[in-house]
Amino acid sequence: MTDPVELLRRFAIALAVWREARGQSPLGLLLVAQTIENRVRDPRWPDTYVGVITQPLQFSAFNKNDPNATKFPAEDDRTWPDCVAAAEYVQHAPTPITTANHYHTRDVAPSWSREDKIVAREGAHVFYAL
C-alpha cells in the first residue's frame, strides 16, 4: 500500500500541474512540476508541496479569484494521467530537469521576469531561475 502522505504529495503536484498546464506538452508538464519541486527544496519557500502550491499569489490556479481555483479533473480526463506522471517523475528523478523556480504564461510580463534568468521556454510558459 502506498503511504498516504506520498499520495497527498503526488495529488497536490498533479493537481497544480493540471490546473496550471493541462494541454501542454509532456515536457511542459514536467517543467511546471519541477518548478514546484525546486521550491520545496529551496529555503525561501515552504518546505511542503501543499505549502508551496497554496502560498498566496504564487500559482495563479490556486488564487481565490482564478477560474481554475475550483476545477478538478473529471474521471475520464485524458490529461490527468500525464499530470500524475509528471508529479511522480520529479519526486523520484535522480537529478532535476531544470533549475526553474518561477514561470509565467507567454502572454504576461510580470515585474520579476528577467530575460537573463530564463532557463526554458516550452509551450505557453517561460521558466526562470531566480
ABEGO torsion letter per residue (X at the ends): XBBAAAAAAAAAAAAAAAAAABGBBAAAAAAAAAAAAAAAABAABBABAAAAAABBGABAAABAABAAAABBBBAABAAAAAAAAAAAAAAABABBABABABBBBAABBBAABBAAABABBBEABBBBBX
